[in-house]
C-alpha cells in the first residue's frame, strides 16, 4: 500500500508540474516541417527523460545526506505555494533545424524540470524503482496528452489545488523524515499534526495570495482612468 501511495503521488506530481514542459516541447518544434516535428518531439523527449531520470536518481541519493531532507522539504513547500499562485508564460524560441529543436527541448525541460526532480525524489522515499516506474508511467502521458492535461487544469482548478496539497504533504514527510529531527516527530500527534499544518498552510497561503491579487486587479480595473481606457 505504501509503495502504491508513493507511486500515485509521483504520477500526480509529475502530471501537475510537467504539463507546461510538454507545451514547451510542442513550441520548440513548431517551426519544423510536419515530418520532422514528430522526430524532434520523440528524440527531444528521450533526451529530456534520460536527464530527468539521472537527475532524480542523483537527488534521491543526495537526500540521504544529513540536513538535505530538511532543505529539500522547505524548497518543496515553496514549490507547492508557487504552483498555486504563479502565472506561467511560455517564451520559447522555436528551432529551425531538427538538432536545434531537440537541443531546445532538452535544455528547456532540464531548466523547467528542477521542481519535478526534487518533488519526485522526495515522494520516492529513497526508492530508485519508484522513480523509474513513476516517471515511466507519467512522462508518456504528459508528452502525448499535454493539451488535455492543461485544459483539465484550466477547467477544474481543484486539480492544481490537489497537486499542491500532495506536494506540501511530500515536503512535510521529507521534513519529519530528517534524522536529526527524529526526536521531535517521534510522537505520532506531532508528526501527523505537522503534516496537516503544512498542507493547510500552503493551500491557505496560496488561496489568500490569489484572492488579494484578483481583488487588486478588480480595483485597478474599476478606477476612472482604467475604465476610460477600456471604453
C-alpha positions in Angstrom: 0.0 0.0 0.0 2.9 2.4 0.9 4.5 1.6 -2.5 1.3 2.3 -4.4 0.6 5.5 -2.5 4.1 6.8 -3.2 3.7 5.7 -6.9 0.4 7.5 -7.2 1.9 10.6 -5.6 4.8 10.6 -8.1 2.4 10.3 -11.1 0.1 13.1 -9.9 3.1 15.4 -9.0 4.6 14.8 -12.4 1.3 15.4 -14.3 0.6 18.6 -12.4 4.1 20.0 -12.6 5.1 18.8 -16.1 2.1 19.9 -18.1 4.0 23.1 -19.1 7.1 21.1 -20.0 5.0 19.3 -22.6 3.8 22.6 -24.1 7.4 23.7 -24.3 8.2 20.6 -26.4 5.5 21.5 -28.8 6.6 25.1 -29.0 10.3 24.2 -29.6 9.3 22.0 -32.6 6.7 24.3 -34.2 8.9 25.8 -37.0 9.9 22.4 -38.3 8.2 20.6 -41.3 5.5 18.2 -40.2 7.6 15.1 -40.9 10.5 16.4 -38.7 8.3 17.6 -35.9 7.5 14.1 -34.7 11.2 13.2 -34.7 12.1 16.3 -32.8 9.5 15.6 -30.2 10.4 11.9 -29.8 14.2 12.4 -29.6 13.9 15.6 -27.6 11.7 13.8 -25.1 14.1 10.8 -25.0 17.0 13.1 -24.1 14.9 15.1 -21.6 13.6 11.9 -19.9 17.2 10.4 -19.7 18.4 13.6 -18.0 15.3 13.8 -15.7 15.8 10.1 -14.5 19.5 10.6 -13.9 18.9 13.9 -12.1 16.2 12.4 -9.9 18.3 9.3 -9.0 21.1 11.7 -8.1 18.8 13.8 -5.9 17.4 10.6 -4.2 21.0 9.7 -3.3 21.8 13.3 -2.2 18.7 13.4 0.1 20.4 10.7 2.2 23.0 13.3 3.3 22.0 14.7 6.8 20.3 18.0 6.6 19.3 17.8 2.9 15.9 16.3 3.6 15.0 19.3 5.6 16.4 21.7 2.9 14.6 19.8 0.2 11.3 19.8 2.2 11.4 23.6 2.7 12.2 24.1 -1.0 9.2 21.8 -1.9 6.9 23.8 0.3 7.9 26.9 -1.7 7.3 25.0 -5.0 3.8 23.9 -3.8 3.0 27.5 -2.9 4.2 28.7 -6.3 2.1 26.1 -8.1 -1.0 27.8 -6.6 -0.1 31.4 -7.3 2.3 31.5 -10.3 1.0 32.6 -13.7 3.2 30.9 -16.2 4.2 32.0 -19.7 6.0 30.2 -22.5 8.7 32.3 -24.1 10.4 29.5 -26.0 12.5 30.0 -29.2 11.5 27.5 -31.8 14.3 25.6 -33.5 14.7 25.9 -37.3 16.5 22.6 -37.7 15.9 19.1 -36.2 19.0 19.3 -34.0 18.3 22.8 -32.8 14.7 21.8 -31.8 16.0 18.7 -30.0 18.6 20.8 -28.2 16.0 23.4 -27.2 13.6 20.7 -25.9 16.3 19.1 -23.7 17.7 22.4 -22.3 14.2 23.9 -21.7 13.0 20.7 -20.0 16.1 20.4 -17.8 15.7 24.1 -16.7 11.9 23.8 -16.1 12.1 20.3 -14.6 14.1 21.1 -11.4 11.0 21.3 -9.3 9.7 18.0 -10.8 13.1 16.3 -9.9 13.0 17.4 -6.3 9.3 16.6 -5.8 9.6 13.1 -7.4 12.8 12.3 -5.4 11.0 13.4 -2.2 8.0 11.3 -3.0 10.1 8.2 -3.8 11.4 7.9 -0.2 14.8 6.7 -1.4 13.5 4.1 -3.8 15.1 4.2 -7.3 12.4 1.7 -8.6 9.7 4.1 -7.6 11.4 6.9 -9.6 11.8 4.8 -12.7 8.3 3.3 -12.6 6.6 6.6 -11.7 8.3 8.5 -14.5 7.8 5.7 -17.0 4.0 6.0 -16.3 3.7 9.8 -16.2 6.1 11.1 -18.8 4.4 9.4 -21.9 1.0 10.8 -20.6 2.5 14.3 -20.2 4.1 14.3 -23.7 1.2 12.9 -25.6 -1.6 14.3 -23.5 -0.3 17.7 -22.6 -3.1 19.7 -24.3 -5.8 17.6 -22.4 -3.9 18.0 -19.1 -3.7 21.8 -19.5 -7.4 22.0 -20.4 -8.4 19.9 -17.4 -6.3 22.1 -15.1 -7.9 25.3 -16.5 -11.4 23.8 -16.4 -11.0 22.2 -12.9 -8.7 24.3 -10.8 -9.2 21.8 -8.0 -6.7 19.6 -9.8 -3.9 22.2 -9.1 -5.0 22.5 -5.5 -4.9 18.7 -5.1 -1.4 18.7 -6.7 -0.2 21.5 -4.4 -1.6 19.6 -1.4 0.3 16.4 -2.4 3.5 18.4 -2.9 3.0 20.0 0.5 2.4 16.5 2.0 5.6 15.2 0.3 7.5 18.2 1.7 6.2 17.6 5.2 7.1 13.9 5.0 10.7 14.9 4.0 11.0 17.3 6.9 9.7 14.8 9.5 11.9 12.2 8.0 15.1 14.2 8.6 17.2 12.1 11.0 18.3 14.9 13.3 14.6 16.0 13.8 13.5 12.4 14.7 13.2 13.2 18.4 10.7 16.0 17.7 8.5 13.8 15.4 8.7 10.5 17.3 5.3 11.4 18.8 2.5 10.5 16.2 0.4 13.5 17.2 3.4 15.9 16.4 4.2 14.1 13.2 0.7 14.0 11.7 -0.2 17.3 13.1 2.8 18.9 11.4 1.9 17.3 8.1 -1.7 18.5 8.2 -0.4 22.0 9.3 2.0 22.3 6.3 -0.7 21.2 3.8 -3.3 23.7 5.3 -0.7 26.5 5.4 0.4 26.1 1.8 -3.2 25.8 0.4 -4.4 28.7 2.7 -1.5 31.0 1.8 -1.9 30.2 -1.9 -5.6 30.9 -1.9 -5.2 34.1 0.1 -2.5 35.4 -2.3 -4.7 34.7 -5.3 -7.7 36.4 -3.7 -5.6 39.5 -2.9 -4.3 39.6 -6.5 -7.7 39.2 -8.0 -9.1 41.9 -5.7 -6.3 44.3 -6.6 -6.8 43.6 -10.4 -10.6 44.3 -9.9 -9.9 47.6 -8.1 -7.4 48.7 -10.8 -10.0 47.9 -13.5 -12.7 50.0 -11.6 -10.5 53.1 -11.3 -11.8 56.0 -13.6 -8.6 56.1 -15.8 -8.8 52.4 -16.4 -12.5 52.5 -17.1 -12.0 55.3 -19.7 -9.1 53.4 -21.3 -11.3 50.2 -21.5 -14.1 52.2 -23.1 
